[in-house]
Amino acid sequence: MRNTKRAADGVAGRGAAGTPEAARVAAGLGGLLGPLRRAVLRATRNAEGLPDLPEAQIELLRALSSSPEGLSPGAAATRVRVAPSTVSNLVRAMSAARLVERVRPEHDQRAVVLTASDEALHLLERYDRASTKALTRVVEELSDADRAALHQALPALNRLVTALETGDSTRPDPAGP
């Protein structure tokens, strides 16, 4: 039995049977999110013969594509929630691959604004299209009950993402460390 299956069933790790429901759900999600993300990315790449872009590069491209005016490296780091040095390393590799363009604004030639290249935007559209197609194919093969459960979980998952991004999850544990 795969660890992700055990995590989803709420029996991952030591002492999981005696933990409160929230902890079991958290353990299950934690065990499934990484493998799910990797499986979707792998299926997407394989379906369309897409290049093997690291997930961090795809995240940076998503951030840049949502800001047509471009982002400073610092703003990109904040948006993607990584260190500025990580963005510098990503931009170096992505510039060489013609996925990111560095633009110097006319009003401040010392500054740099990062934008996704047209090639990158096209690639991102292909990733999104292939991802939707691959997920649709697999979801259609699930039982009606599983499809309904996934559909019902979407709003809660969206709220979970929002809570994690806004820092609600960083509140101290009332039970202590």
N, C-alpha and C positions, 0 to 999 in steps of 0.2 A: 504494500500500500504506500502510495506516495505521501511524503510529508505534507504536501499542500492539501491532499484529501483529508488527512488527519486533522490538519489545522482548521479546515472548513467545517469538520464535524465537531470541533471544539475540544479535541483531545490532544492537541499538540503540546509537547513539552511536559516537564514534571509538574505534578500537582494541578493540572488544568481542570481535572474533574471537580476539585473543591473550590474553584475560583468563581467569583460572581459572574453573572451573565455578560456584563459589559466587558470584563477581562477576557472571557471566552470569545466573544465577538471580535475584540481587538486582536487577539492572538490568531484567530482564523483569518481576518483580513490581512494582517501582517504576513502570514504564511502564504497567502494567495496573490497578493498584489504584484510582487516581483515576478513570479512565474507567469502570471497573466500578462503583464506588460511585455515580457520577453516573447511569449508565445504569439501575441498579436503582432509584434514587430517582425518576428520571423515569418509568420504567415503572410504578412503584407509584402515583405521583400520577395519571398518566394513566388507569390501570385503574379507579380509584375516584373520580376527580374530587376528589382530596384537595387541601387548601390547599398552597401553595408555601412550606412551612416550610423555613428554612435548616437545613442539616445540623447546625450547632452547636446550634440549638434542639432538634432531635430528640435529640441526644446528651445535652443537659441534661435533657430529659424522661425519657430512659431512666434516667439516674442517679437522678433524683428518684423515679421509679416503683419503683425497686428499694430505696428507703428510705422505707417508708410513714410512719415517724416524722418524716421530713423531714431536710434537711441545712442546716447553716449555709452562708452564701455561700462561706466559705473552704473548707469540706469539699467543697462542690459543685465549686469550682475545682480542687481537688486530684483529685477523682474524674474530672472531665472532662479534666484536664490542660491547663488554660488559666489565664491570669492572673486574679486576683480582679476586676480592672477589666473584663475580658471578661464575667465572670458578671454583674457589675452591669449592664452594657449589655444583655445577654441578658434578664435579669430585668425590666428596665424595659420592654422591648418585649413580653415574654411576659406580664407583668402586665396591660398595656394590652389584650392580646388574650385575657385571662382564661384563660391556660394555666398560670400559676404563681401561687400564693398565698403571701403573706408572713404568717407567723404569729409573734406575740410570745409566747414561753412565759410562763406565769404566774409561774414562779420567777425570771425575769430579763426584765423589761420592756425592757431595753436591747438584748437579743439579738433576732435575727430567724432564723426557721427557714423554709426554702423547701419547699413541697410542690407536687406536680403537682395541678392541679384535676381534678375529675371529668371535665370536658370534655376536658382534655388526655389523661387516661388512656384515654378512649373513642377519641380521635383516634389515639393510639399503637397501640391494638388494631387499628384499621382499617388503619393503615400496615403493621403486621406481617402481618395477614391478606392484604392486597393484595400485599405483597412476596413472601410465600410462594407465592401463586397465580401471580404473574407469573413468578417464577423456576421454578416447577414446570412451567409451560407451555413455557418455553424449554428447560429441561433435558430434557423429554420429547422435544423435537425433535432433540436431539443424537444422535449415533451411540452405540451401546452402548459402544464403546471410550472415547468422550469422557465418558460418564456414569460409567463405571468409574474413569477417571482422576480425575475430580472427587471421586468418593466416596473413593478411596484418598488423595487429597491433604488431605481434611478434617482428619484428626488432625495432620498436619504443620503445616497452617495454624494450627490451634489452639495448637500448641506454639510456633509463631512469634509469635503474638499474646502469649502468656504471657511469652516471652523478651523481647520488646520492652517489655512493661509492667513487668517486674521489673528492667529495666535491664541485662540480660545483653548487650544489643547495644551498650552504651556502653563496653565494654572497649576499651582502646587497641588499635589495629591493630598486630600484631607486626611488620609490614613497615614501620611508621612512616608519617608523613604524606606 
